Amino acid sequence: MARTRKTWPTETGEGRRTYPWAEWLDGSIWFLEAGKDYTCSTTAMRSQVGMRCNAAGLEYRTHRAADGSGLYVQALP
């Protein structure tokens, strides 16, 4: 049953996983390993990267690994 709360969940609480966005979006080319660095689908992770970059005013590139093992990500100024 739904219930009211007195506080809003924080980024680090209530089972919410936090990703190191500042690190991942630093301009370097990162390989995010599916199942290790993220647990959602690769399509969903690609979407999250896009939303974070758009919110930060960054361009970005992503590329799904050919073997399905993860996602390459690079944020661009």
mmCIF file of the N, C-alpha and C atoms, coordinates in Angstrom:
data_MODEL
# 
_entry.id   MODEL 
# 
loop_
_atom_site.group_PDB 
_atom_site.id 
_atom_site.type_symbol 
_atom_site.label_atom_id 
_atom_site.label_alt_id 
_atom_site.label_comp_id 
_atom_site.label_asym_id 
_atom_site.label_entity_id 
_atom_site.label_seq_id 
_atom_site.pdbx_PDB_ins_code 
_atom_site.Cartn_x 
_atom_site.Cartn_y 
_atom_site.Cartn_z 
_atom_site.occupancy 
_atom_site.B_iso_or_equiv 
_atom_site.pdbx_formal_charge 
_atom_site.auth_seq_id 
_atom_site.auth_comp_id 
_atom_site.auth_asym_id 
_atom_site.auth_atom_id 
_atom_site.pdbx_PDB_model_num 
ATOM 1   N N  . MET A 1 1  ? 0.843  -1.184 0.000   1.00 0.00 ? 1  MET A N  1 
ATOM 2   C CA . MET A 1 1  ? 0.000  0.000  0.000   1.00 0.00 ? 1  MET A CA 1 
ATOM 3   C C  . MET A 1 1  ? 0.884  1.243  0.000   1.00 0.00 ? 1  MET A C  1 
ATOM 4   N N  . ALA A 1 2  ? 0.500  2.233  -0.751  1.00 0.00 ? 2  ALA A N  1 
ATOM 5   C CA . ALA A 1 2  ? 1.261  3.483  -0.808  1.00 0.00 ? 2  ALA A CA 1 
ATOM 6   C C  . ALA A 1 2  ? 1.209  4.193  0.534   1.00 0.00 ? 2  ALA A C  1 
ATOM 7   N N  . ARG A 1 3  ? 2.261  4.954  0.807   1.00 0.00 ? 3  ARG A N  1 
ATOM 8   C CA . ARG A 1 3  ? 2.298  5.700  2.063   1.00 0.00 ? 3  ARG A CA 1 
ATOM 9   C C  . ARG A 1 3  ? 3.027  7.027  1.844   1.00 0.00 ? 3  ARG A C  1 
ATOM 10  N N  . THR A 1 4  ? 2.763  7.979  2.692   1.00 0.00 ? 4  THR A N  1 
ATOM 11  C CA . THR A 1 4  ? 3.435  9.271  2.594   1.00 0.00 ? 4  THR A CA 1 
ATOM 12  C C  . THR A 1 4  ? 4.780  9.202  3.298   1.00 0.00 ? 4  THR A C  1 
ATOM 13  N N  . ARG A 1 5  ? 5.651  10.109 2.918   1.00 0.00 ? 5  ARG A N  1 
ATOM 14  C CA . ARG A 1 5  ? 6.984  10.189 3.522   1.00 0.00 ? 5  ARG A CA 1 
ATOM 15  C C  . ARG A 1 5  ? 7.223  11.595 4.018   1.00 0.00 ? 5  ARG A C  1 
ATOM 16  N N  . LYS A 1 6  ? 8.059  11.737 5.018   1.00 0.00 ? 6  LYS A N  1 
ATOM 17  C CA . LYS A 1 6  ? 8.404  13.051 5.546   1.00 0.00 ? 6  LYS A CA 1 
ATOM 18  C C  . LYS A 1 6  ? 9.625  13.638 4.842   1.00 0.00 ? 6  LYS A C  1 
ATOM 19  N N  . THR A 1 7  ? 10.441 12.795 4.234   1.00 0.00 ? 7  THR A N  1 
ATOM 20  C CA . THR A 1 7  ? 11.646 13.273 3.560   1.00 0.00 ? 7  THR A CA 1 
ATOM 21  C C  . THR A 1 7  ? 11.728 12.687 2.162   1.00 0.00 ? 7  THR A C  1 
ATOM 22  N N  . TRP A 1 8  ? 12.446 13.387 1.317   1.00 0.00 ? 8  TRP A N  1 
ATOM 23  C CA . TRP A 1 8  ? 12.694 12.934 -0.043  1.00 0.00 ? 8  TRP A CA 1 
ATOM 24  C C  . TRP A 1 8  ? 13.929 12.032 -0.023  1.00 0.00 ? 8  TRP A C  1 
ATOM 25  N N  . PRO A 1 9  ? 13.952 10.933 -0.807  1.00 0.00 ? 9  PRO A N  1 
ATOM 26  C CA . PRO A 1 9  ? 15.140 10.074 -0.811  1.00 0.00 ? 9  PRO A CA 1 
ATOM 27  C C  . PRO A 1 9  ? 16.338 10.826 -1.377  1.00 0.00 ? 9  PRO A C  1 
ATOM 28  N N  . THR A 1 10 ? 17.500 10.547 -0.828  1.00 0.00 ? 10 THR A N  1 
ATOM 29  C CA . THR A 1 10 ? 18.719 11.196 -1.315  1.00 0.00 ? 10 THR A CA 1 
ATOM 30  C C  . THR A 1 10 ? 19.351 10.329 -2.386  1.00 0.00 ? 10 THR A C  1 
ATOM 31  N N  . GLU A 1 11 ? 20.337 10.879 -3.067  1.00 0.00 ? 11 GLU A N  1 
ATOM 32  C CA . GLU A 1 11 ? 21.037 10.131 -4.108  1.00 0.00 ? 11 GLU A CA 1 
ATOM 33  C C  . GLU A 1 11 ? 21.699 8.879  -3.566  1.00 0.00 ? 11 GLU A C  1 
ATOM 34  N N  . THR A 1 12 ? 22.067 8.875  -2.294  1.00 0.00 ? 12 THR A N  1 
ATOM 35  C CA . THR A 1 12 ? 22.791 7.731  -1.751  1.00 0.00 ? 12 THR A CA 1 
ATOM 36  C C  . THR A 1 12 ? 21.925 6.831  -0.886  1.00 0.00 ? 12 THR A C  1 
ATOM 37  N N  . GLY A 1 13 ? 20.671 7.147  -0.745  1.00 0.00 ? 13 GLY A N  1 
ATOM 38  C CA . GLY A 1 13 ? 19.843 6.365  0.162   1.00 0.00 ? 13 GLY A CA 1 
ATOM 39  C C  . GLY A 1 13 ? 18.735 5.613  -0.522  1.00 0.00 ? 13 GLY A C  1 
ATOM 40  N N  . GLU A 1 14 ? 18.062 4.806  0.248   1.00 0.00 ? 14 GLU A N  1 
ATOM 41  C CA . GLU A 1 14 ? 16.847 4.112  -0.167  1.00 0.00 ? 14 GLU A CA 1 
ATOM 42  C C  . GLU A 1 14 ? 17.044 3.244  -1.400  1.00 0.00 ? 14 GLU A C  1 
ATOM 43  N N  . GLY A 1 15 ? 18.211 2.644  -1.544  1.00 0.00 ? 15 GLY A N  1 
ATOM 44  C CA . GLY A 1 15 ? 18.437 1.720  -2.632  1.00 0.00 ? 15 GLY A CA 1 
ATOM 45  C C  . GLY A 1 15 ? 18.694 2.357  -3.986  1.00 0.00 ? 15 GLY A C  1 
ATOM 46  N N  . ARG A 1 16 ? 18.733 3.663  -4.055  1.00 0.00 ? 16 ARG A N  1 
ATOM 47  C CA . ARG A 1 16 ? 19.008 4.322  -5.332  1.00 0.00 ? 16 ARG A CA 1 
ATOM 48  C C  . ARG A 1 16 ? 20.487 4.196  -5.626  1.00 0.00 ? 16 ARG A C  1 
ATOM 49  N N  . ARG A 1 17 ? 20.796 3.734  -6.777  1.00 0.00 ? 17 ARG A N  1 
ATOM 50  C CA . ARG A 1 17 ? 22.190 3.598  -7.161  1.00 0.00 ? 17 ARG A CA 1 
ATOM 51  C C  . ARG A 1 17 ? 22.681 4.923  -7.727  1.00 0.00 ? 17 ARG A C  1 
ATOM 52  N N  . THR A 1 18 ? 23.818 5.325  -7.282  1.00 0.00 ? 18 THR A N  1 
ATOM 53  C CA . THR A 1 18 ? 24.387 6.540  -7.838  1.00 0.00 ? 18 THR A CA 1 
ATOM 54  C C  . THR A 1 18 ? 25.550 6.166  -8.740  1.00 0.00 ? 18 THR A C  1 
ATOM 55  N N  . TYR A 1 19 ? 25.612 6.806  -9.844  1.00 0.00 ? 19 TYR A N  1 
ATOM 56  C CA . TYR A 1 19 ? 26.701 6.608  -10.774 1.00 0.00 ? 19 TYR A CA 1 
ATOM 57  C C  . TYR A 1 19 ? 27.667 7.784  -10.636 1.00 0.00 ? 19 TYR A C  1 
ATOM 58  N N  . PRO A 1 20 ? 28.933 7.572  -10.857 1.00 0.00 ? 20 PRO A N  1 
ATOM 59  C CA . PRO A 1 20 ? 29.901 8.674  -10.759 1.00 0.00 ? 20 PRO A CA 1 
ATOM 60  C C  . PRO A 1 20 ? 29.876 9.543  -12.020 1.00 0.00 ? 20 PRO A C  1 
ATOM 61  N N  . TRP A 1 21 ? 28.783 10.290 -12.189 1.00 0.00 ? 21 TRP A N  1 
ATOM 62  C CA . TRP A 1 21 ? 28.581 11.053 -13.412 1.00 0.00 ? 21 TRP A CA 1 
ATOM 63  C C  . TRP A 1 21 ? 29.689 12.066 -13.658 1.00 0.00 ? 21 TRP A C  1 
ATOM 64  N N  . ALA A 1 22 ? 30.145 12.753 -12.625 1.00 0.00 ? 22 ALA A N  1 
ATOM 65  C CA . ALA A 1 22 ? 31.204 13.753 -12.811 1.00 0.00 ? 22 ALA A CA 1 
ATOM 66  C C  . ALA A 1 22 ? 32.450 13.097 -13.409 1.00 0.00 ? 22 ALA A C  1 
ATOM 67  N N  . GLU A 1 23 ? 32.740 11.916 -12.959 1.00 0.00 ? 23 GLU A N  1 
ATOM 68  C CA . GLU A 1 23 ? 33.900 11.182 -13.468 1.00 0.00 ? 23 GLU A CA 1 
ATOM 69  C C  . GLU A 1 23 ? 33.652 10.703 -14.896 1.00 0.00 ? 23 GLU A C  1 
ATOM 70  N N  . TRP A 1 24 ? 32.515 10.062 -15.121 1.00 0.00 ? 24 TRP A N  1 
ATOM 71  C CA . TRP A 1 24 ? 32.211 9.496  -16.428 1.00 0.00 ? 24 TRP A CA 1 
ATOM 72  C C  . TRP A 1 24 ? 32.038 10.553 -17.510 1.00 0.00 ? 24 TRP A C  1 
ATOM 73  N N  . LEU A 1 25 ? 31.654 11.760 -17.113 1.00 0.00 ? 25 LEU A N  1 
ATOM 74  C CA . LEU A 1 25 ? 31.398 12.819 -18.099 1.00 0.00 ? 25 LEU A CA 1 
ATOM 75  C C  . LEU A 1 25 ? 32.512 13.860 -18.103 1.00 0.00 ? 25 LEU A C  1 
ATOM 76  N N  . ASP A 1 26 ? 33.734 13.426 -17.788 1.00 0.00 ? 26 ASP A N  1 
ATOM 77  C CA . ASP A 1 26 ? 34.874 14.349 -17.718 1.00 0.00 ? 26 ASP A CA 1 
ATOM 78  C C  . ASP A 1 26 ? 35.570 14.575 -19.061 1.00 0.00 ? 26 ASP A C  1 
ATOM 79  N N  . GLY A 1 27 ? 35.050 13.999 -20.136 1.00 0.00 ? 27 GLY A N  1 
ATOM 80  C CA . GLY A 1 27 ? 35.646 14.165 -21.454 1.00 0.00 ? 27 GLY A CA 1 
ATOM 81  C C  . GLY A 1 27 ? 36.474 12.971 -21.903 1.00 0.00 ? 27 GLY A C  1 
ATOM 82  N N  . SER A 1 28 ? 36.805 12.090 -20.976 1.00 0.00 ? 28 SER A N  1 
ATOM 83  C CA . SER A 1 28 ? 37.548 10.878 -21.326 1.00 0.00 ? 28 SER A CA 1 
ATOM 84  C C  . SER A 1 28 ? 36.611 9.884  -22.012 1.00 0.00 ? 28 SER A C  1 
ATOM 85  N N  . ILE A 1 29 ? 37.190 8.931  -22.706 1.00 0.00 ? 29 ILE A N  1 
ATOM 86  C CA . ILE A 1 29 ? 36.393 7.847  -23.282 1.00 0.00 ? 29 ILE A CA 1 
ATOM 87  C C  . ILE A 1 29 ? 36.318 6.750  -22.225 1.00 0.00 ? 29 ILE A C  1 
ATOM 88  N N  . TRP A 1 30 ? 35.109 6.430  -21.810 1.00 0.00 ? 30 TRP A N  1 
ATOM 89  C CA . TRP A 1 30 ? 34.881 5.428  -20.772 1.00 0.00 ? 30 TRP A CA 1 
ATOM 90  C C  . TRP A 1 30 ? 34.195 4.209  -21.375 1.00 0.00 ? 30 TRP A C  1 
ATOM 91  N N  . PHE A 1 31 ? 34.571 3.023  -20.895 1.00 0.00 ? 31 PHE A N  1 
ATOM 92  C CA . PHE A 1 31 ? 33.832 1.810  -21.225 1.00 0.00 ? 31 PHE A CA 1 
ATOM 93  C C  . PHE A 1 31 ? 33.100 1.382  -19.972 1.00 0.00 ? 31 PHE A C  1 
ATOM 94  N N  . LEU A 1 32 ? 31.775 1.387  -20.030 1.00 0.00 ? 32 LEU A N  1 
ATOM 95  C CA . LEU A 1 32 ? 30.941 0.982  -18.904 1.00 0.00 ? 32 LEU A CA 1 
ATOM 96  C C  . LEU A 1 32 ? 30.522 -0.463 -19.132 1.00 0.00 ? 32 LEU A C  1 
ATOM 97  N N  . GLU A 1 33 ? 30.897 -1.318 -18.211 1.00 0.00 ? 33 GLU A N  1 
ATOM 98  C CA . GLU A 1 33 ? 30.632 -2.747 -18.356 1.00 0.00 ? 33 GLU A CA 1 
ATOM 99  C C  . GLU A 1 33 ? 29.234 -3.095 -17.847 1.00 0.00 ? 33 GLU A C  1 
ATOM 100 N N  . ALA A 1 34 ? 28.445 -3.700 -18.724 1.00 0.00 ? 34 ALA A N  1 
ATOM 101 C CA . ALA A 1 34 ? 27.087 -4.113 -18.361 1.00 0.00 ? 34 ALA A CA 1 
ATOM 102 C C  . ALA A 1 34 ? 27.157 -5.113 -17.219 1.00 0.00 ? 34 ALA A C  1 
ATOM 103 N N  . GLY A 1 35 ? 26.267 -4.939 -16.246 1.00 0.00 ? 35 GLY A N  1 
ATOM 104 C CA . GLY A 1 35 ? 26.212 -5.839 -15.102 1.00 0.00 ? 35 GLY A CA 1 
ATOM 105 C C  . GLY A 1 35 ? 27.197 -5.501 -14.001 1.00 0.00 ? 35 GLY A C  1 
ATOM 106 N N  . LYS A 1 36 ? 28.200 -4.703 -14.317 1.00 0.00 ? 36 LYS A N  1 
ATOM 107 C CA . LYS A 1 36 ? 29.178 -4.298 -13.312 1.00 0.00 ? 36 LYS A CA 1 
ATOM 108 C C  . LYS A 1 36 ? 29.072 -2.800 -13.025 1.00 0.00 ? 36 LYS A C  1 
ATOM 109 N N  . ASP A 1 37 ? 29.145 -1.992 -14.057 1.00 0.00 ? 37 ASP A N  1 
ATOM 110 C CA . ASP A 1 37 ? 29.054 -0.545 -13.884 1.00 0.00 ? 37 ASP A CA 1 
ATOM 111 C C  . ASP A 1 37 ? 27.611 -0.051 -13.906 1.00 0.00 ? 37 ASP A C  1 
ATOM 112 N N  . TYR A 1 38 ? 26.737 -0.802 -14.528 1.00 0.00 ? 38 TYR A N  1 
ATOM 113 C CA . TYR A 1 38 ? 25.304 -0.480 -14.541 1.00 0.00 ? 38 TYR A CA 1 
ATOM 114 C C  . TYR A 1 38 ? 24.518 -1.779 -14.652 1.00 0.00 ? 38 TYR A C  1 
ATOM 115 N N  . THR A 1 39 ? 23.315 -1.770 -14.092 1.00 0.00 ? 39 THR A N  1 
ATOM 116 C CA . THR A 1 39 ? 22.508 -2.991 -14.076 1.00 0.00 ? 39 THR A CA 1 
ATOM 117 C C  . THR A 1 39 ? 21.248 -2.887 -14.927 1.00 0.00 ? 39 THR A C  1 
ATOM 118 N N  . CYS A 1 40 ? 20.950 -1.706 -15.441 1.00 0.00 ? 40 CYS A N  1 
ATOM 119 C CA . CYS A 1 40 ? 19.803 -1.561 -16.336 1.00 0.00 ? 40 CYS A CA 1 
ATOM 120 C C  . CYS A 1 40 ? 20.216 -2.039 -17.727 1.00 0.00 ? 40 CYS A C  1 
ATOM 121 N N  . SER A 1 41 ? 19.311 -1.986 -18.669 1.00 0.00 ? 41 SER A N  1 
ATOM 122 C CA . SER A 1 41 ? 19.665 -2.366 -20.037 1.00 0.00 ? 41 SER A CA 1 
ATOM 123 C C  . SER A 1 41 ? 20.637 -1.330 -20.613 1.00 0.00 ? 41 SER A C  1 
ATOM 124 N N  . THR A 1 42 ? 21.388 -1.731 -21.607 1.00 0.00 ? 42 THR A N  1 
ATOM 125 C CA . THR A 1 42 ? 22.324 -0.811 -22.246 1.00 0.00 ? 42 THR A CA 1 
ATOM 126 C C  . THR A 1 42 ? 21.569 0.330  -22.924 1.00 0.00 ? 42 THR A C  1 
ATOM 127 N N  . THR A 1 43 ? 20.410 0.050  -23.467 1.00 0.00 ? 43 THR A N  1 
ATOM 128 C CA . THR A 1 43 ? 19.580 1.095  -24.070 1.00 0.00 ? 43 THR A CA 1 
ATOM 129 C C  . THR A 1 43 ? 19.174 2.124  -23.018 1.00 0.00 ? 43 THR A C  1 
ATOM 130 N N  . ALA A 1 44 ? 18.780 1.656  -21.838 1.00 0.00 ? 44 ALA A N  1 
ATOM 131 C CA . ALA A 1 44 ? 18.399 2.571  -20.762 1.00 0.00 ? 44 ALA A CA 1 
ATOM 132 C C  . ALA A 1 44 ? 19.604 3.376  -20.280 1.00 0.00 ? 44 ALA A C  1 
ATOM 133 N N  . MET A 1 45 ? 20.769 2.739  -20.206 1.00 0.00 ? 45 MET A N  1 
ATOM 134 C CA . MET A 1 45 ? 21.967 3.452  -19.768 1.00 0.00 ? 45 MET A CA 1 
ATOM 135 C C  . MET A 1 45 ? 22.348 4.524  -20.768 1.00 0.00 ? 45 MET A C  1 
ATOM 136 N N  . ARG A 1 46 ? 22.252 4.204  -22.040 1.00 0.00 ? 46 ARG A N  1 
ATOM 137 C CA . ARG A 1 46 ? 22.530 5.186  -23.097 1.00 0.00 ? 46 ARG A CA 1 
ATOM 138 C C  . ARG A 1 46 ? 21.596 6.385  -22.947 1.00 0.00 ? 46 ARG A C  1 
ATOM 139 N N  . SER A 1 47 ? 20.350 6.122  -22.637 1.00 0.00 ? 47 SER A N  1 
ATOM 140 C CA . SER A 1 47 ? 19.378 7.196  -22.430 1.00 0.00 ? 47 SER A CA 1 
ATOM 141 C C  . SER A 1 47 ? 19.749 8.045  -21.205 1.00 0.00 ? 47 SER A C  1 
ATOM 142 N N  . GLN A 1 48 ? 20.182 7.399  -20.124 1.00 0.00 ? 48 GLN A N  1 
ATOM 143 C CA . GLN A 1 48 ? 20.590 8.135  -18.923 1.00 0.00 ? 48 GLN A CA 1 
ATOM 144 C C  . GLN A 1 48 ? 21.790 9.029  -19.206 1.00 0.00 ? 48 GLN A C  1 
ATOM 145 N N  . VAL A 1 49 ? 22.742 8.520  -19.965 1.00 0.00 ? 49 VAL A N  1 
ATOM 146 C CA . VAL A 1 49 ? 23.902 9.327  -20.345 1.00 0.00 ? 49 VAL A CA 1 
ATOM 147 C C  . VAL A 1 49 ? 23.431 10.564 -21.109 1.00 0.00 ? 49 VAL A C  1 
ATOM 148 N N  . GLY A 1 50 ? 22.547 10.359 -22.063 1.00 0.00 ? 50 GLY A N  1 
ATOM 149 C CA . GLY A 1 50 ? 22.023 11.481 -22.837 1.00 0.00 ? 50 GLY A CA 1 
ATOM 150 C C  . GLY A 1 50 ? 21.315 12.511 -21.976 1.00 0.00 ? 50 GLY A C  1 
ATOM 151 N N  . MET A 1 51 ? 20.497 12.061 -21.048 1.00 0.00 ? 51 MET A N  1 
ATOM 152 C CA . MET A 1 51 ? 19.783 12.993 -20.174 1.00 0.00 ? 51 MET A CA 1 
ATOM 153 C C  . MET A 1 51 ? 20.740 13.777 -19.290 1.00 0.00 ? 51 MET A C  1 
ATOM 154 N N  . ARG A 1 52 ? 21.752 13.100 -18.732 1.00 0.00 ? 52 ARG A N  1 
ATOM 155 C CA . ARG A 1 52 ? 22.742 13.780 -17.886 1.00 0.00 ? 52 ARG A CA 1 
ATOM 156 C C  . ARG A 1 52 ? 23.541 14.802 -18.688 1.00 0.00 ? 52 ARG A C  1 
ATOM 157 N N  . CYS A 1 53 ? 23.964 14.422 -19.874 1.00 0.00 ? 53 CYS A N  1 
ATOM 158 C CA . CYS A 1 53 ? 24.731 15.344 -20.709 1.00 0.00 ? 53 CYS A CA 1 
ATOM 159 C C  . CYS A 1 53 ? 23.883 16.536 -21.129 1.00 0.00 ? 53 CYS A C  1 
ATOM 160 N N  . ASN A 1 54 ? 22.666 16.295 -21.545 1.00 0.00 ? 54 ASN A N  1 
ATOM 161 C CA . ASN A 1 54 ? 21.782 17.394 -21.941 1.00 0.00 ? 54 ASN A CA 1 
ATOM 162 C C  . ASN A 1 54 ? 21.561 18.357 -20.777 1.00 0.00 ? 54 ASN A C  1 
ATOM 163 N N  . ALA A 1 55 ? 21.355 17.824 -19.582 1.00 0.00 ? 55 ALA A N  1 
ATOM 164 C CA . ALA A 1 55 ? 21.140 18.665 -18.406 1.00 0.00 ? 55 ALA A CA 1 
ATOM 165 C C  . ALA A 1 55 ? 22.378 19.502 -18.083 1.00 0.00 ? 55 ALA A C  1 
ATOM 166 N N  . ALA A 1 56 ? 23.561 18.965 -18.395 1.00 0.00 ? 56 ALA A N  1 
ATOM 167 C CA . ALA A 1 56 ? 24.812 19.672 -18.115 1.00 0.00 ? 56 ALA A CA 1 
ATOM 168 C C  . ALA A 1 56 ? 25.276 20.525 -19.289 1.00 0.00 ? 56 ALA A C  1 
ATOM 169 N N  . GLY A 1 57 ? 24.501 20.551 -20.380 1.00 0.00 ? 57 GLY A N  1 
ATOM 170 C CA . GLY A 1 57 ? 24.863 21.335 -21.551 1.00 0.00 ? 57 GLY A CA 1 
ATOM 171 C C  . GLY A 1 57 ? 26.037 20.756 -22.324 1.00 0.00 ? 57 GLY A C  1 
ATOM 172 N N  . LEU A 1 58 ? 26.188 19.434 -22.287 1.00 0.00 ? 58 LEU A N  1 
ATOM 173 C CA . LEU A 1 58 ? 27.289 18.764 -22.959 1.00 0.00 ? 58 LEU A CA 1 
ATOM 174 C C  . LEU A 1 58 ? 26.794 17.996 -24.178 1.00 0.00 ? 58 LEU A C  1 
ATOM 175 N N  . GLU A 1 59 ? 27.614 17.918 -25.192 1.00 0.00 ? 59 GLU A N  1 
ATOM 176 C CA . GLU A 1 59 ? 27.383 16.991 -26.290 1.00 0.00 ? 59 GLU A CA 1 
ATOM 177 C C  . GLU A 1 59 ? 27.932 15.645 -25.822 1.00 0.00 ? 59 GLU A C  1 
ATOM 178 N N  . TYR A 1 60 ? 27.592 14.575 -26.512 1.00 0.00 ? 60 TYR A N  1 
ATOM 179 C CA . TYR A 1 60 ? 28.093 13.271 -26.085 1.00 0.00 ? 60 TYR A CA 1 
ATOM 180 C C  . TYR A 1 60 ? 28.110 12.296 -27.247 1.00 0.00 ? 60 TYR A C  1 
ATOM 181 N N  . ARG A 1 61 ? 28.912 11.252 -27.060 1.00 0.00 ? 61 ARG A N  1 
ATOM 182 C CA . ARG A 1 61 ? 28.951 10.132 -28.000 1.00 0.00 ? 61 ARG A CA 1 
ATOM 183 C C  . ARG A 1 61 ? 28.796 8.860  -27.188 1.00 0.00 ? 61 ARG A C  1 
ATOM 184 N N  . THR A 1 62 ? 28.054 7.900  -27.729 1.00 0.00 ? 62 THR A N  1 
ATOM 185 C CA . THR A 1 62 ? 27.956 6.574  -27.123 1.00 0.00 ? 62 THR A CA 1 
ATOM 186 C C  . THR A 1 62 ? 28.088 5.541  -28.226 1.00 0.00 ? 62 THR A C  1 
ATOM 187 N N  . HIS A 1 63 ? 28.554 4.368  -27.845 1.00 0.00 ? 63 HIS A N  1 
ATOM 188 C CA . HIS A 1 63 ? 28.674 3.268  -28.793 1.00 0.00 ? 63 HIS A CA 1 
ATOM 189 C C  . HIS A 1 63 ? 28.528 1.962  -28.017 1.00 0.00 ? 63 HIS A C  1 
ATOM 190 N N  . ARG A 1 64 ? 27.576 1.167  -28.428 1.00 0.00 ? 64 ARG A N  1 
ATOM 191 C CA . ARG A 1 64 ? 27.357 -0.135 -27.791 1.00 0.00 ? 64 ARG A CA 1 
ATOM 192 C C  . ARG A 1 64 ? 28.455 -1.093 -28.237 1.00 0.00 ? 64 ARG A C  1 
ATOM 193 N N  . ALA A 1 65 ? 29.048 -1.812 -27.287 1.00 0.00 ? 65 ALA A N  1 
ATOM 194 C CA . ALA A 1 65 ? 30.075 -2.803 -27.621 1.00 0.00 ? 65 ALA A CA 1 
ATOM 195 C C  . ALA A 1 65 ? 29.478 -3.860 -28.537 1.00 0.00 ? 65 ALA A C  1 
ATOM 196 N N  . ALA A 1 66 ? 30.215 -4.268 -29.549 1.00 0.00 ? 66 ALA A N  1 
ATOM 197 C CA . ALA A 1 66 ? 29.728 -5.232 -30.537 1.00 0.00 ? 66 ALA A CA 1 
ATOM 198 C C  . ALA A 1 66 ? 29.312 -6.549 -29.903 1.00 0.00 ? 66 ALA A C  1 
ATOM 199 N N  . ASP A 1 67 ? 29.986 -6.943 -28.841 1.00 0.00 ? 67 ASP A N  1 
ATOM 200 C CA . ASP A 1 67 ? 29.661 -8.214 -28.182 1.00 0.00 ? 67 ASP A CA 1 
ATOM 201 C C  . ASP A 1 67 ? 28.601 -8.059 -27.090 1.00 0.00 ? 67 ASP A C  1 
ATOM 202 N N  . GLY A 1 68 ? 28.049 -6.852 -26.940 1.00 0.00 ? 68 GLY A N  1 
ATOM 203 C CA . GLY A 1 68 ? 27.000 -6.620 -25.963 1.00 0.00 ? 68 GLY A CA 1 
ATOM 204 C C  . GLY A 1 68 ? 27.488 -6.498 -24.533 1.00 0.00 ? 68 GLY A C  1 
ATOM 205 N N  . SER A 1 69 ? 28.793 -6.369 -24.343 1.00 0.00 ? 69 SER A N  1 
ATOM 206 C CA . SER A 1 69 ? 29.347 -6.370 -22.987 1.00 0.00 ? 69 SER A CA 1 
ATOM 207 C C  . SER A 1 69 ? 29.271 -5.015 -22.293 1.00 0.00 ? 69 SER A C  1 
ATOM 208 N N  . GLY A 1 70 ? 28.878 -3.965 -23.006 1.00 0.00 ? 70 GLY A N  1 
ATOM 209 C CA . GLY A 1 70 ? 28.789 -2.666 -22.363 1.00 0.00 ? 70 GLY A CA 1 
ATOM 210 C C  . GLY A 1 70 ? 28.629 -1.528 -23.338 1.00 0.00 ? 70 GLY A C  1 
ATOM 211 N N  . LEU A 1 71 ? 28.995 -0.332 -22.853 1.00 0.00 ? 71 LEU A N  1 
ATOM 212 C CA . LEU A 1 71 ? 28.742 0.896  -23.580 1.00 0.00 ? 71 LEU A CA 1 
ATOM 213 C C  . LEU A 1 71 ? 29.947 1.816  -23.467 1.00 0.00 ? 71 LEU A C  1 
ATOM 214 N N  . TYR A 1 72 ? 30.397 2.342  -24.616 1.00 0.00 ? 72 TYR A N  1 
ATOM 215 C CA . TYR A 1 72 ? 31.437 3.364  -24.625 1.00 0.00 ? 72 TYR A CA 1 
ATOM 216 C C  . TYR A 1 72 ? 30.746 4.715  -24.526 1.00 0.00 ? 72 TYR A C  1 
ATOM 217 N N  . VAL A 1 73 ? 31.312 5.606  -23.706 1.00 0.00 ? 73 VAL A N  1 
ATOM 218 C CA . VAL A 1 73 ? 30.697 6.908  -23.450 1.00 0.00 ? 73 VAL A CA 1 
ATOM 219 C C  . VAL A 1 73 ? 31.779 7.977  -23.474 1.00 0.00 ? 73 VAL A C  1 
ATOM 220 N N  . GLN A 1 74 ? 31.464 9.101  -24.119 1.00 0.00 ? 74 GLN A N  1 
ATOM 221 C CA . GLN A 1 74 ? 32.334 10.273 -24.037 1.00 0.00 ? 74 GLN A CA 1 
ATOM 222 C C  . GLN A 1 74 ? 31.482 11.523 -24.061 1.00 0.00 ? 74 GLN A C  1 
ATOM 223 N N  . ALA A 1 75 ? 31.677 12.371 -23.059 1.00 0.00 ? 75 ALA A N  1 
ATOM 224 C CA . ALA A 1 75 ? 31.015 13.675 -23.019 1.00 0.00 ? 75 ALA A CA 1 
ATOM 225 C C  . ALA A 1 75 ? 31.935 14.689 -23.684 1.00 0.00 ? 75 ALA A C  1 
ATOM 226 N N  . LEU A 1 76 ? 31.343 15.610 -24.441 1.00 0.00 ? 76 LEU A N  1 
ATOM 227 C CA . LEU A 1 76 ? 32.103 16.606 -25.176 1.00 0.00 ? 76 LEU A CA 1 
ATOM 228 C C  . LEU A 1 76 ? 31.594 18.008 -24.799 1.00 0.00 ? 76 LEU A C  1 
ATOM 229 N N  . PRO A 1 77 ? 32.505 18.985 -24.719 1.00 0.00 ? 77 PRO A N  1 
ATOM 230 C CA . PRO A 1 77 ? 32.057 20.346 -24.363 1.00 0.00 ? 77 PRO A CA 1 
ATOM 231 C C  . PRO A 1 77 ? 31.197 20.967 -25.447 1.00 0.00 ? 77 PRO A C  1 
# 
